[in-house]
Structures are given as C-alpha cells and as structure tokens.
Amino acid sequence: MLVLALVYTLALSQALLVPLMLAVFLGLGLNPIVAAATRLHVPRGLSALVVMLVVAGGSIGAVTLLAPPAVKWLEQAPAAIRHNVAPMIKPLTHKLDEANRATQSLVNNMSSRRTGAPTNTRFDAWDVIAVTPRVLGFAVTVGLLVFFFLIYGDQLLLKLVEVSPSFTSKRHVVTIVRNLQAEVSRYIFMATLINLALGALTALILWSLKMPDPLLWGSLAALANFVPYVGAISMMVVLALVGSMHFHHPLDALAPALSFAVLTAVEGNLITPLIMGRRMRLSPVAILIWLLLWAWLWGIAGALLAVPMLTTVKLIAERIEGWQWFAHLIGR
C-alpha cells in the first residue's frame, strides 16, 4: 500500500515535481561555473545572474533558430513518408497487405462508424498562442528556481547542518552533502558537455552528407543522448526516415543513421567511461527499468531526468550504512 501510494503521489504531483527536479539538476550542472567565478572573487549573485542570462539567451536563440525547420518537417513528414518512404518498404509490407485485405471483410460492419478523412499535421497561430503561456510559465519557474539554487545553495546546506542533533552527525552530513554535490555537479556538467559535443559532431557530419537542417538534427541528437539506449535508437530511426525522405539511393539514405550509430557507439563505450570513471557507470538493465518507470510516471520529462536521478540515488546509497548493496546492484 505504501508503494502504491508513493507511485500515485509521484504521478499526481508531476506538475510540481518535474520543474523542481529539473531546476535541481540544472543548478547542480551550472554550479561548477558559479563556484569557479566565486573563487575568482566574483560575487556569487552576479556570477549566477550572468550564467542565467547566458543560458536564457542561448535557449531563446536556439528555439528561434530551430523552431521554423522543426515545424516545417512536422508538417511535411506525413506526406513525405507516404510518397518517398512507403515505396521503398512496399516489398516488405506486401505480405502484410495481403493479410490485411483478407481480414478486411471481418470488420466491414465497422466502416459505417468511421467518419471524416485523414488530415495532415498543421500548425497555425492559434496552436502557438494556446501553448505559449504554459511553456513560458514552465520556463520562468525553472529559471527562477535554478537562479535561487545557485545563490542560496550553500545557505540551504548550512541550515541542514544546523538541524543535525550532534557534532558527529553535523560533520557526517557536511561530508555527504559536499561530496554528493561535487560528484553530481561534475556528472551533469560533463554529461552535458559530452552530449553537446556529440550534437555538434552529428550536425557537422550531416552537413558534410548534404542533409537538410543539420543543426536541427544535431540539437535533437544532443537532447536524445540524455536518454541512454532509447534516445540513440529513436534518433537513428528519425535520421533513417529523414534520409529516406531526402535521398533516393539506399546507401545515401542510411548514411546519416549509420554515422550517428558510429558516433554513439564510440561515445558510449569509450569517451563517456573514460571521462566519467567507473563509479558513475550504471547497469544497462537498471537504466532501462528506471527509464520505463519514470517515463510511465512523467512522460518525456521523466525519461530525461531518469538517469541523473538514478546516478544520484547510487551515490547516496554508497554513503548510507546498509544501502551499499543497492549501489552495487545498480552499478556496472
């Protein structure tokens, strides 16, 4: 009953917990920059403000640059897949079509309930107006939380130490929180840099292959790589579809997806383990189960936050007496 109540509470409080968790991890990822500026005698408030302005400006610039091609591809995708991709896979689906026609007679009585015709995916000004307030509210909430976490994070630590009952527990709390903050901050900061580098290399390779809108696909690749395994596979499928829509020769159509597969294989098996170290490595089975759980609870946001949360849980379990077994279980 306790587990069911906890799961229900997490699903019900998604609107509150998602921006809070996102702000916590963004604050931890940006904290090394603010801490480095503080060591150079720059006021913490000023450095946090500059970092937030740079992040906000970069985010607005990226959305402004990438939104038009993204909308264009979403509008053109159904018709392009129908005319370009469908003929390429028609031999593979021929048998399925025959089976479908054979069973069509079984559902003819349902045809009278089907009304209307298929419509193309379209976006207009009203769609943008309906979504904009919600997106802006979410962005402002996360931005303010990150800003205050960057400024008052150390004060929260001091208050946590003050409520500890004894000197030994105070010292234990300080050690755990300091080490945890440093390791999680390093993990998020380095993972972000790795994914940005992967996105930049993907965009460069796609540009050399004469793929349309390489910056859009490079940005999606960087974002998708925050979701291990599932993100890379989904991105390869997207690149294969887009390549099939743009190129006519099969090898040219598959080149973008194969190039991205090689990049992610090198990154996942060589670059990330070398930079992150063994302590940050997680079991693939644990990652997939954790992704399934949080994607079911919180959707795409849960999938993006799943691995940072699992890494944090592993680091905490390593330092709590009696929970080292769990850290060993989810480790690799």
C-alpha positions in Angstrom: 0.0 0.0 0.0 2.9 2.4 0.8 4.5 1.7 -2.6 1.2 2.2 -4.4 0.5 5.4 -2.5 4.0 6.7 -3.4 3.6 5.9 -7.1 0.2 7.6 -7.2 1.6 10.7 -5.4 4.5 11.0 -7.8 2.2 10.8 -10.8 -0.3 13.2 -9.3 2.4 15.8 -8.3 4.1 15.8 -11.8 3.3 19.5 -12.4 5.2 20.4 -9.1 8.0 17.9 -9.1 9.1 18.0 -12.7 10.2 21.7 -12.7 11.6 21.3 -9.2 13.8 18.2 -10.2 14.8 19.8 -13.5 15.8 23.0 -11.6 17.8 21.0 -9.0 19.8 19.2 -11.7 20.3 22.3 -13.8 21.5 24.1 -10.7 24.0 21.3 -9.9 25.2 21.3 -13.5 25.8 25.1 -13.6 27.2 25.3 -10.0 30.8 24.5 -11.1 30.8 27.6 -13.3 29.5 29.8 -10.5 31.9 28.2 -7.9 34.8 28.9 -10.2 33.8 32.6 -10.6 33.4 32.8 -6.8 36.9 31.6 -6.4 38.0 34.5 -8.6 36.3 36.9 -6.1 33.3 37.5 -8.3 30.1 37.9 -6.2 28.0 34.8 -6.3 24.8 36.7 -7.1 26.5 38.4 -10.1 28.0 35.2 -11.5 24.7 33.4 -11.1 22.9 36.2 -12.9 25.4 36.2 -15.8 25.2 32.4 -16.1 21.4 32.5 -16.2 21.4 35.3 -18.8 23.8 33.4 -21.0 21.7 30.2 -20.6 18.4 32.1 -21.3 19.9 33.9 -24.3 21.2 30.7 -25.7 17.9 28.8 -25.2 15.9 31.6 -26.8 18.3 31.8 -29.7 18.2 28.0 -30.2 14.4 28.0 -30.1 14.2 30.9 -32.6 16.7 29.2 -34.9 15.3 25.7 -34.7 11.6 26.2 -34.4 10.9 27.0 -38.1 12.6 24.0 -39.6 11.1 21.7 -36.9 7.6 22.9 -37.7 8.3 22.5 -41.4 9.4 18.9 -41.0 6.4 18.1 -38.8 4.1 19.5 -41.5 5.8 17.7 -44.4 6.6 14.4 -42.7 3.3 12.5 -43.3 3.1 13.3 -47.0 6.8 12.8 -47.5 6.8 9.4 -45.8 3.8 8.3 -47.8 5.4 9.3 -51.1 9.1 8.6 -50.5 9.5 6.0 -47.8 6.4 3.9 -48.4 7.5 2.8 -51.9 10.9 1.7 -50.6 9.4 -0.6 -48.0 6.5 -1.7 -50.1 8.1 -5.2 -51.0 8.5 -5.8 -47.2 4.9 -5.0 -46.5 3.3 -6.7 -49.4 2.6 -9.9 -47.4 1.1 -7.8 -44.6 -1.1 -6.0 -47.1 -2.5 -9.3 -48.4 -3.2 -10.5 -44.9 -4.9 -7.2 -44.1 -7.1 -7.4 -47.2 -8.0 -11.0 -46.2 -9.3 -9.9 -42.9 -11.0 -6.7 -44.1 -14.2 -8.4 -44.6 -14.4 -9.2 -40.9 -14.6 -5.6 -40.0 -16.8 -4.2 -42.7 -19.6 -3.6 -40.2 -17.4 -1.1 -38.5 -16.9 1.1 -41.6 -20.1 3.0 -41.0 -18.7 4.3 -37.7 -15.6 5.8 -39.4 -16.3 9.4 -40.4 -14.1 12.1 -41.8 -10.9 11.8 -43.8 -7.3 11.8 -42.7 -5.9 15.2 -42.1 -2.4 16.5 -42.5 -0.5 17.7 -39.4 -0.8 21.5 -39.5 0.2 24.2 -37.1 -1.2 27.7 -37.0 -1.1 30.8 -34.9 -3.8 29.6 -32.5 -1.8 26.5 -31.7 1.2 28.7 -30.7 -1.0 31.1 -28.7 -2.5 28.2 -26.8 0.8 26.6 -25.9 2.9 29.7 -25.3 1.7 30.7 -21.8 2.2 27.2 -20.4 5.7 26.9 -21.9 6.7 30.4 -20.7 5.3 29.6 -17.2 7.3 26.4 -17.0 10.5 28.1 -18.3 10.2 31.1 -15.9 9.5 28.7 -12.9 12.6 26.6 -13.7 14.7 29.6 -14.4 13.9 31.3 -11.1 14.4 28.1 -9.1 17.8 27.5 -10.8 18.8 31.1 -10.1 18.0 30.9 -6.4 19.6 27.4 -6.1 22.8 28.9 -7.5 22.8 31.7 -5.0 21.4 30.1 -1.8 22.5 26.5 -2.2 25.3 26.9 0.4 22.8 28.5 2.8 20.5 25.5 2.5 23.4 23.3 3.3 24.2 25.3 6.4 20.6 25.1 7.6 20.7 21.4 7.0 23.8 21.1 9.2 22.2 23.3 11.9 19.3 21.0 12.5 21.6 17.9 12.9 21.4 16.8 16.6 25.2 16.2 17.3 28.6 17.3 16.2 29.3 13.9 14.7 26.1 13.9 12.7 26.8 17.5 11.6 30.2 16.5 10.3 28.7 13.4 8.6 26.0 15.5 6.9 28.6 18.1 5.7 30.8 15.3 4.2 28.0 13.5 2.5 26.3 16.6 1.0 29.6 18.2 -0.1 30.8 15.1 -1.8 27.4 14.4 -3.3 27.1 17.9 -4.6 30.5 17.8 -6.2 30.1 14.4 -7.8 26.6 15.1 -9.1 27.6 18.5 -10.4 30.6 17.0 -12.2 28.5 14.2 -13.7 25.8 16.6 -15.0 28.3 19.2 -16.2 30.4 16.6 -18.1 27.4 14.7 -19.4 26.1 18.0 -20.9 29.4 18.8 -22.5 29.7 15.3 -24.0 26.1 15.5 -25.4 26.7 19.0 -26.8 29.9 17.7 -28.5 28.0 14.7 -29.8 25.3 17.0 -31.2 27.9 19.3 -32.8 29.7 16.4 -34.4 26.4 15.0 -35.6 25.5 18.3 -37.2 28.9 18.6 -38.9 28.7 15.1 -40.3 25.1 15.6 -41.5 26.2 18.9 -43.1 29.0 17.1 -45.0 26.5 14.5 -46.2 24.3 17.4 -47.5 21.5 16.6 -45.1 18.9 19.4 -44.8 18.8 21.3 -41.5 21.8 19.7 -39.8 21.6 22.0 -36.8 18.1 20.7 -36.1 19.1 17.1 -36.1 22.3 17.8 -34.2 20.3 19.5 -31.5 17.9 16.6 -31.3 20.8 14.2 -31.1 22.3 16.1 -28.2 18.9 16.1 -26.4 18.2 12.5 -27.2 21.5 11.3 -25.8 20.4 12.3 -22.3 18.2 9.2 -22.6 20.6 6.2 -22.8 19.9 3.5 -25.4 16.3 4.6 -26.1 17.3 8.1 -27.2 20.1 6.9 -29.5 17.8 4.2 -31.1 15.0 6.7 -31.6 17.4 9.2 -33.2 18.7 6.6 -35.6 15.2 5.8 -36.7 14.5 9.5 -37.2 17.6 10.0 -39.2 16.9 6.9 -41.3 13.4 8.3 -42.1 14.6 11.8 -42.9 17.4 10.3 -45.0 14.9 8.2 -46.9 12.8 11.3 -47.5 15.7 13.4 -48.8 17.9 10.9 -50.7 16.9 8.4 -53.3 19.8 5.9 -53.2 19.5 3.5 -50.2 23.1 3.9 -49.1 22.8 7.7 -49.1 19.5 7.4 -47.2 21.1 5.2 -44.5 24.4 7.1 -44.2 23.1 9.7 -41.6 21.7 7.0 -39.3 24.8 4.8 -39.7 27.1 7.8 -39.0 25.2 8.6 -35.8 25.3 5.0 -34.8 29.1 5.0 -35.0 29.3 8.3 -33.1 27.1 7.0 -30.2 29.0 3.7 -30.1 32.3 5.5 -29.7 30.8 7.9 -27.2 29.1 5.3 -25.1 31.8 2.7 -25.0 35.0 4.9 -25.0 34.5 8.6 -24.3 32.0 8.6 -21.5 33.5 5.7 -19.5 36.9 7.4 -19.8 35.7 10.8 -18.6 33.1 9.7 -16.0 35.1 6.9 -14.4 33.8 3.6 -13.1 31.9 4.9 -10.2 29.4 6.7 -12.4 28.7 3.7 -14.6 25.3 2.1 -14.2 23.9 -1.3 -15.2 22.0 -1.3 -18.5 19.2 -3.3 -17.0 18.8 -0.9 -14.1 18.8 2.1 -16.6 16.1 0.5 -18.8 13.9 -0.4 -15.8 14.4 3.1 -14.3 13.6 4.7 -17.7 10.5 2.7 -18.0 9.3 3.7 -14.6 9.9 7.4 -14.9 8.7 7.6 -18.5 5.5 6.0 -17.4 5.1 8.4 -14.5 6.2 11.7 -16.1 6.5 11.1 -19.8 9.4 12.7 -21.8 10.4 14.8 -18.8 10.7 11.6 -16.7 12.8 9.9 -19.3 15.2 12.9 -19.4 15.5 13.1 -15.7 15.7 9.3 -15.0 19.5 8.8 -15.4 20.6 11.8 -13.3 18.2 10.7 -10.6 19.5 7.1 -10.8 23.1 8.3 -10.6 22.2 10.5 -7.6 20.5 7.5 -5.9 23.6 5.4 -6.5 25.9 8.0 -5.0 23.7 8.4 -1.9 23.3 4.7 -1.4 27.1 4.3 -1.4 27.3 6.5 1.7 24.4 5.2 3.7 25.1 2.3 6.0 23.1 -0.7 5.0 22.3 0.5 1.4 25.7 -0.3 -0.2 24.1 -3.4 -1.7 21.7 -1.3 -3.7 24.5 0.8 -5.1 26.4 -2.4 -6.1 23.2 -3.8 -7.6 22.6 -0.9 -10.0 26.3 -0.4 -10.7 28.2 -1.8 -13.6 
